[in-house]
Amino acid sequence: MKKILIITPYCPFPPHKSGGTHALLNILKQNDFRNEIDLLYYDKKDKIAEVEVKKYVSNVYYTDLRKENKLLNRVFSIINLKPYGTFQYKKDIEINKKYDKIIFDQALSMELVDQIDAKEKVLFSYDSMIMYFRKKSQQNKRLYAKAYNTLQSNFYIRIQKNMINKFEDVFYVSEIDKTYEQKLFKHVNKDKFKNINLGVDKDKFSVNSYSQNKEKNIVFTGIMSYQPNKDAMVYFVKNIFRKLRELHPGVKLYIVGKEPDKEIWNMKSEDIIVTGFVDDIVEYIAKATIYISPLRFGTGMKNKVLEAMSTSKCIVASPTSVEGINELKHGRNIYIANNDKEWIEYIGILLEDDIKRASFGNECRTIIEEKYNWKSGFEEIFS
């Protein structure tokens, strides 16, 4: 029996806490307890989450590594040429138990690698933070934000260049992110970089238990405080939806997800529904005539797209939204829109074509059933 420790910023529950906690929780649910798996988290203490997570691991530990004064630490992180994501945490972690394998979950955890001994150390990076901040910088029009995000990208390059060889393997959830960092760090053995698919709860994300809606509904889901999601909706409402309303009277847009800010709430109208947090996100995906994902920046495989595929929904998405989901092919099982004109055209086609909607949706469900499950990810990381 192996003794394995996961070190992660957040106790991974509830799943809507973040994309990373969503993935980690579902991977841990595959635990068959052949090995002793412990979890240690170091951001805000969450006793409710601990109760749930203890169902899937042997032990849950907590140590508070947060530094005080976030604003000051942002300044000091730049002075020290470190990304804020890792600089915001103290590095004096102490583990008294001996482990065969330690999984450092998320890039935020990577600088803890020197603090703990183990036979094997792996990094579950999910996405390339270097590419994320690079894309964010390119998308941002404000000069100070562009400069800050460029610095963050460069700082991640700097620390990863020195850190990455300290891990046996580095896992990503998108082939694009993996290949990007593989090319960036040519001094590192390319076999160290590995890709795993995310999964979907196929029973939960199925519309079989929901009545089909005959209205013309366009649905987007996501944590709205996450900048790529907010940017996507601001862009879509201002540039796409106003024209769609003129061309297709009666069409409605649902913006579904927790923590919308004032700008998103102010979009509410008779035909734009902003829900905030909902208990059952599948109910709203089931309402969709078309599911959209107009993300303009971001990295990694998108849970939201996999979930819409699992619910047999036809999808119109940006190129960024489908990165890593190689089975999606434009015109065969999805429409991929590259500009405003294409967004309006493809949504218009699907609103009027029942047969194409069903064809796209059914093929997407088949892809999920054949290719995407959490068990394979668990076995790859925890073997």
N, C-alpha and C positions, 0 to 999 in steps of 0.2 A: 504493500500500500504506500503510495506516494503522499508526502505532505506538501500541500500547495497553498500558497498565500496570494491573494489578490489585493493589491494596494490601489485604491481608487479615491478620487476626491469626494464623491457623494455616495451615500448609502442608496443603492439603486431601486428605489421605490418611492412614489408611484411611477409607472413607466412614462407618464407624460412630463416628468421632471425635466428631461432633456433627451436628445437623440442617443447620447452615450449610455445613459441609465436605462433607456428603453431596450437597447441591444444587450447590455450586460445582464439585466434581469432575465430576459428571455433565454439567453445562453445558459445562465445558472439554473434555470428551470429544467434543463436537460440532465442535471447532475444525478448520477445513479449511485453515488456514495461508494464507489469502488476505491476512491481516493479520499483522503481527508482534506477538504477544501475549506480554508478560513478566509475571511474578508476583513480588511482593515480600511476604514475611511477616515478622512482628515479635514474635511471642510465643516460645515454646520452640523451639529449633532441632531439626529432625527430618530427618536425612540420608536415612533410609529413604524418607520421604514425598517428598523432593526427587527421588529417582531415578524414582519413579512419575510424578510430576507433570510432569517434563521430557518425557514422551512426548506431552504435550498443549499445551505452550507453548514459546516460543522460548528463554526464559531464566528461571531461578529465582534470586532474590536473597534474602538474609536480613540483617536488622539487628535487634539486640536493643533493644527500646524498653521493656522491663519495668522498673518501679521496684522497689527493694528494700523489704522490710518491708511485707507485705500488710496486716497489722492496723493499722499506723500510717497507711497510706495510706487505709484505710477511714475513719478518724477525720478525716484531713485533707480527704478528699473532701467530707464533710459540712460542715466549716468553710468550705470554698471553694464550697459550693453546687453541686457537680458530681456527676454520677452516677459511682459507682465504676467502672463498666464502661469509661468513657473516661479517668477520672483515673488509673487504674493504669498508664498508659503515658506515657512521655516524648513530647514533641512535636517534638524536634529531629531530624527525619528529613532526610536529604540525598540527593537524586537528581541524578546528573550527566548523565543521558541526557534528551533532549527527547522528549516524547510528545504525540501529537495528542489522546489521550483517556485519562483516568484514571478507573478504576472503584474507588470506595472501598467495600470489601466489609464489610458489617455496620455497625451503628450505632457499634460500638466504634472504627471508623476515621474517623468523620465530622470529628473535630476536627483531623485532619491536613490538611484541605482547604486551609488557608492556607499550608502549608509548601511546596507544589509548584505550579509553573505548568504549565498545559496549555490547549489550545484549548477543550477540553470536559471537564467533570467531572460524574460521575454517582454517586449513592449507591445501592447495592444493600442496602436496609434489611432485606429479608425480612419482618420482622414490625414491629409498632408496639411499641417497648419501653415507651412511655408506657402503652399499654393493658395490656401484660403485667404491669407492676408494679402497676397499678391493680387488676387482677383478683386478683393474688397477695395484695394487701393486704386485699381484701374477703373472701378465702377464709380467711386466717389468723386464728386465734382469740387468739394471744398478742399482747398489746398492743405490746410492744417491736418485734416483727416487723411488725405492722400499720403502726406508725409509720415504721419504716425503709423499707418498701416504698412507702408513700405519698410519702416524701421522694424516693426514687429516681425515681418517676413524675414528680414535680414538677420535679426537676432536669433530666430529659430534656426536658420541655416548655421549660424555660428555655434550654437550649443549642440545641435544634432551632429555636426561634423566631428565633434569630440566625443559625443556620447554613444553614437549608434553602434560602434564596435563593441560596446560593453554588454550588448544584448545578443543572445543566441539567435533570436528571430524577431522580426518586426512585422506585425500584422496590420493590414489595411482592409477596408471593406469596399474598395473600388480598385480595379486594375489600373485605372488612370492615375490615381494617387500613388499607387505602388510604383508604377513605371516612372512617374515624375521624379520621385525621390531616388529611385534606382539610378537614373541618369545624372541626378544632381550629385550624388555621392559615389563617384566612380572608383574611389579608393576602397570601397566596401564590397565584399563578396556579394554578387547579385542574388545568390541563393538565400541570403539572409532575409530578403524582402519577400513577404508572402501575402496572398490575397485570400480572403474568405467571403463567401456570400452571406448576407443577412437572411433572415427568415421572416415568416409571417404566421400568425395564428390563423390557420386556414378556416377553422370552425367559427371563430369569432368574426373574421372579416369575410363574411359571406352574406349575400342579400336574401338568401332563401327564406329567412324568417321575417322579412320585411315586405310590406306591400309596395308595389311599384308605383311611383308617382308620375302622373301624366303631365305635370307642369313642365315648363322649360326652365330647368334649374342648372346653374353652373356652380360648382362647389370647389372651394380650396380649403385645405386643413393645415394646421401647423401652430406651433407656439409663436404667438404674434410679437413677443418681445425679442425674438431672434431676428437679427437685422436682415438676413436674406429673405425671410418670410414677409416682413413688413415692407421692404423694398418691392417685392414682387406684387403685393396688393396695391401699393401706391401707384406703381407703374401701370398695372392692369386697369385700374379704375379710371385713371386720367387719360390713358392712351387707347384703350381697347373697348372698355365696357360702354362708354358713352355712345360710341358709334354702333355697337351691337344693339343697343336699345332702339336706335332709330331704324335699323334694318330688321330687327326681330322683336316686335312689340310683345310685351308680356314676359320676356326673359328676366330671370332673377339671378342675382349673385349672392351666394352664401359664403361668408368669411368665418370659418369655424376654428376656434382655438383660444386658449387662455392668454391672458395678459396683453390684450390690445391696448395701445396707448390712446391718447386723446385724438391724435390725427386719424387713427383707424376708426374709433368710435364715431367721429364726426362725419364719416362716410355714410352712416346709416340713412336709409331712405326707404321709400315704399318698395323699391326693387333691389336694394342692397341690404342684406340682413347680416349684422355683426352679432355673433352669439356670445363671445367670451367663452369661458370654460363650459364644456358640456360633459355629462356623465357617460353618454354613449355616442362616440364619434361615428360608429358604423351607421347609426340611424340617419346621420346627415349625409354620409357618403351614399347611402341607399336612395336619398332624395335626388341624387344628381342625374341629370340627363347627360351631362358631360363633366368629367373631373378635369381641373386645370392645375398646372404647376408652372407658373411663369418666372421661376427663379432666374435671376440674372447673374448671381455669383453664389459661391458655396462649393463644398467639396464632398467627396464620399458618395456612397449609394444612399438614395433618399427613401427613408421608411414610408413616407407619405405616398410615393408612387407605387411601391410594392403593395401597400394596403389597398389602394384604389384598383390595382390589377387583380388582387385577390377577390375583390367584391364585383368582378366582372364588369367594371365600368370602362367605357371608352374614354380615352385620355388625349388631351392636347397639352403639350409640354414644351418647355424651352430645351435647348441642347444641354444646358447645365443640369437640368432636372433628371435627365436619364443617364447621366454618366455612370458607367459601371454595369448597367443593365443591358448587356450586349444583345439579348434576345429581342429587344424592341427595335423594330424596323419601320422607318417612316413609310406611310402609305399601305403597309401590310397589317399592322396591329396597333398603330398609334399615328398621330400627326405630330410632327416636331416643327414648331414655328420659330422662325429666325428673325422676324420683324413684325411690325404692327399690321401690315397688310396680310401677312400669312395667318396671324392670330385670328383676325376677323374672318378670313376666307375659310379656314379649317373648322372653326366653331360653327360657322354658318352651314357648311356642308353636313356636319354631324347633327345639328339641330333638325335638319330636314330629312335625314336618311336613317330610318329605323333599322334597316338591314345592315348597313355599315356599322352602326353603333353596336348592334348585337355581335357582329363578326369580330370587331376589335375587342370587345369586352370578353367574349368567350375564349379567344386566343390568349389574352392576357391571363385569365384564370388558369388555363392549361399550363402556361409557362411557370406560374407560381407552384402549381401542384407537382411539376416535374423537376424544378431546379432549385427552389428556395425553401430551406428548412433550417431551424436553429440547431438541430442535432449535429449536423456536419461541422458547424462552426465550433461547437463545444468540443468535439473530438479533436479537431485540428489544434486548438489552443491549449487544451488541458491534457493532451496525450503525453 
